[in-house]
Amino acid sequence: MGALFGWVASRRPRPTSSARRLLILAALPTALSVVFEFSGVAHPSNAVRALCALPLGAAAGWIFVQSLLSDAAVTDRAGLRNSVTNAL
């Protein structure tokens, strides 16, 4: 789902210089739910765990698609044809 979101969200490669910060911020809900559960403060249901993981999955999918698009752009600049960019 995250890769699909990343593909729909952008069709041009963007710099992923802030990828680490994006992943850290997107992982916060998941990390907080784990901390709360291990400390005994809360016992979230599976649905809550899944909702907490959505930002991390979307961010990882976006970064994955951006890396594919970036690689395809480099390949096109080299004069080679790439099926990823032809599909877009």
Secondary structure, DSSP 8 states (H G I E B T S, - for coil): -HHHHHHHH-SS----TTHHHHHHHHHHHHHHHHHHHHHTS----HHHHHHHHHHHHHHHHHHHHHHHHHHHHHHHHTT---HHHHH-
